[in-house]
Amino acid sequence: VAALQDEKNSLMSENEIMNDRLEQLDDSLDDPNTMVAKKYFSAQLQLEQLQDENFRLEAAKDDYRVHCEDLEKQLIELQHRNNELTSLAEESR
């Protein structure tokens, strides 16, 4: 029981130390002049820029997909028209 109480006290002490460190990190993020805060805000800005770029690229991909589908339809229509004209040319020969 004594060993378990010592371990419990040790863990509680370690928990307090970790909570203090966590509060210090939270405070350092609140202060925009710290290096951690600068890196955090820089990473956050980069993430937002990448999300915007990803959204733009997804929209462009969708536009190209629609354009490609239109071109495929035109190709099929032109192939049919070519076949019709080829058969008409053979008939007229």
Residue frames as qw, qx, qy, qz and C-alpha x, y, z in Angstrom:
[[0.000, 0.888, 0.459, 0.000, 0.00, 0.00, 0.00],
 [0.318, -0.784, 0.103, 0.523, 2.84, 2.37, 0.87],
 [0.404, -0.121, 0.597, 0.682, 4.52, 1.71, -2.48],
 [0.188, 0.612, 0.669, 0.377, 1.28, 2.44, -4.30],
 [0.147, -0.929, -0.269, 0.208, 0.80, 5.66, -2.33],
 [0.384, -0.565, 0.328, 0.652, 4.36, 6.72, -3.18],
 [0.330, 0.176, 0.691, 0.619, 3.72, 5.96, -6.85],
 [0.050, 0.811, 0.571, 0.119, 0.41, 7.86, -6.69],
 [0.250, -0.870, -0.043, 0.422, 2.15, 10.87, -5.12],
 [0.404, -0.305, 0.519, 0.688, 4.90, 10.70, -7.73],
 [0.246, 0.434, 0.714, 0.492, 2.35, 10.57, -10.55],
 [0.059, -0.902, -0.420, 0.084, 0.35, 13.44, -9.05],
 [0.330, -0.716, 0.182, 0.588, 3.54, 15.50, -8.81],
 [0.348, -0.043, 0.654, 0.670, 4.44, 14.67, -12.42],
 [0.148, 0.681, 0.676, 0.239, 0.90, 15.54, -13.46],
 [0.153, -0.909, -0.188, 0.340, 1.21, 18.96, -11.81],
 [0.350, -0.483, 0.430, 0.678, 4.52, 19.58, -13.57],
 [0.285, 0.255, 0.746, 0.546, 2.99, 18.62, -16.92],
 [0.039, 0.837, 0.546, 0.024, -0.03, 20.86, -16.32],
 [0.244, -0.810, 0.052, 0.530, 2.31, 23.76, -15.50],
 [0.332, -0.221, 0.607, 0.687, 4.25, 23.16, -18.70],
 [0.207, 0.540, 0.743, 0.336, 0.99, 23.01, -20.64],
 [0.064, -0.915, -0.330, 0.225, -0.11, 26.33, -19.17],
 [0.307, -0.625, 0.311, 0.647, 3.26, 27.85, -20.07],
 [0.302, 0.092, 0.727, 0.609, 2.88, 26.62, -23.66],
 [0.095, 0.760, 0.632, 0.119, -0.65, 28.00, -23.82],
 [0.182, -0.881, -0.087, 0.428, 0.63, 31.32, -22.51],
 [0.345, -0.387, 0.501, 0.693, 3.46, 31.33, -25.05],
 [0.262, 0.409, 0.734, 0.475, 0.92, 30.86, -27.86],
 [0.025, -0.888, -0.448, 0.103, -1.05, 33.82, -26.57],
 [0.232, -0.795, 0.193, 0.527, 2.05, 36.04, -26.72],
 [0.751, 0.651, 0.106, 0.011, 2.65, 36.76, -30.44],
 [0.125, 0.881, -0.457, 0.022, 6.30, 37.66, -29.81],
 [0.644, -0.403, 0.651, 0.014, 7.47, 34.18, -28.79],
 [0.108, 0.387, -0.796, -0.452, 9.14, 31.91, -31.31],
 [0.204, 0.215, 0.953, -0.062, 6.61, 29.14, -30.68],
 [0.350, 0.669, 0.445, -0.481, 3.72, 31.51, -31.40],
 [0.237, 0.655, -0.389, -0.603, 5.40, 32.81, -34.54],
 [0.010, 0.185, -0.937, -0.296, 5.95, 29.27, -35.83],
 [0.263, 0.397, 0.841, -0.256, 2.39, 28.32, -34.91],
 [0.360, 0.726, 0.213, -0.546, 0.86, 31.31, -36.70],
 [0.160, 0.547, -0.626, -0.532, 3.15, 30.78, -39.67],
 [0.096, 0.017, 0.986, 0.133, 2.10, 27.14, -39.91],
 [0.311, 0.560, 0.661, -0.391, -1.54, 28.14, -39.54],
 [0.310, 0.711, -0.134, -0.616, -1.19, 30.72, -42.35],
 [0.084, 0.364, -0.831, -0.412, 0.55, 28.17, -44.56],
 [0.227, 0.246, 0.937, -0.102, -2.22, 25.66, -43.88],
 [0.363, 0.684, 0.385, -0.503, -4.88, 28.20, -44.88],
 [0.242, 0.644, -0.444, -0.574, -2.97, 29.06, -48.06],
 [0.023, -0.169, 0.955, 0.245, -2.64, 25.39, -48.96],
 [0.309, 0.439, 0.798, -0.272, -6.35, 24.83, -48.33],
 [0.358, 0.731, 0.057, -0.578, -7.17, 27.77, -50.62],
 [0.155, 0.511, -0.709, -0.460, -4.80, 26.42, -53.28],
 [0.179, 0.069, 0.981, 0.016, -6.34, 22.96, -52.94],
 [0.385, 0.602, 0.551, -0.430, -9.84, 24.41, -53.35],
 [0.311, 0.712, -0.260, -0.574, -8.72, 26.34, -56.45],
 [0.053, 0.349, -0.877, -0.325, -7.12, 23.24, -57.98],
 [0.297, 0.277, 0.898, -0.170, -10.20, 21.13, -57.25],
 [0.416, 0.700, 0.274, -0.512, -12.39, 23.71, -59.01],
 [0.243, 0.633, -0.541, -0.496, -10.02, 23.79, -61.98],
 [0.137, -0.116, 0.976, 0.122, -10.03, 19.98, -62.12],
 [0.398, 0.491, 0.709, -0.313, -13.83, 19.97, -62.20],
 [0.374, 0.749, -0.067, -0.543, -13.81, 22.58, -64.98],
 [0.120, 0.490, -0.775, -0.379, -11.34, 20.52, -67.01],
 [0.294, 0.118, 0.946, -0.069, -13.40, 17.38, -66.46],
 [0.458, 0.653, 0.443, -0.410, -16.52, 19.10, -67.84],
 [0.290, 0.737, -0.371, -0.485, -14.51, 20.50, -70.76],
 [0.083, -0.302, 0.925, 0.217, -13.07, 17.03, -71.47],
 [0.407, 0.351, 0.820, -0.196, -16.56, 15.49, -71.45],
 [0.438, 0.755, 0.124, -0.471, -17.74, 18.14, -73.92],
 [0.171, 0.634, -0.638, -0.403, -14.78, 17.44, -76.19],
 [0.256, -0.053, 0.964, 0.052, -15.48, 13.70, -76.05],
 [0.480, 0.571, 0.583, -0.322, -19.09, 14.33, -77.08],
 [0.354, 0.786, -0.208, -0.463, -17.91, 16.53, -79.95],
 [0.055, -0.444, 0.849, 0.281, -15.44, 13.85, -81.01],
 [0.393, 0.225, 0.888, -0.078, -18.18, 11.21, -81.11],
 [0.456, 0.736, 0.313, -0.389, -20.46, 13.54, -83.11],
 [0.225, 0.750, -0.458, -0.420, -17.64, 14.34, -85.56],
 [0.215, -0.222, 0.934, 0.177, -16.82, 10.65, -85.96],
 [0.467, 0.472, 0.725, -0.183, -20.48, 9.94, -86.78],
 [0.374, 0.830, 0.018, -0.414, -20.54, 12.86, -89.20],
 [0.004, 0.601, -0.710, -0.368, -17.33, 11.64, -90.79],
 [0.361, 0.064, 0.928, 0.063, -18.79, 8.17, -91.22],
 [0.467, 0.680, 0.482, -0.295, -21.90, 9.67, -92.84],
 [0.274, 0.831, -0.258, -0.409, -19.86, 11.80, -95.19],
 [0.174, -0.404, 0.855, 0.276, -17.60, 8.86, -96.05],
 [0.441, 0.304, 0.844, -0.019, -20.59, 6.70, -96.95],
 [0.413, 0.813, 0.235, -0.337, -22.08, 9.55, -99.02],
 [0.083, 0.733, -0.537, -0.409, -18.77, 10.00, -100.83],
 [0.303, -0.133, 0.925, 0.188, -18.66, 6.28, -101.62],
 [0.473, 0.563, 0.653, -0.180, -22.21, 6.40, -102.93],
 [0.333, 0.862, -0.026, -0.381, -21.46, 9.35, -105.17],
 [0.114, -0.518, 0.754, 0.387, -18.38, 7.58, -106.57]]
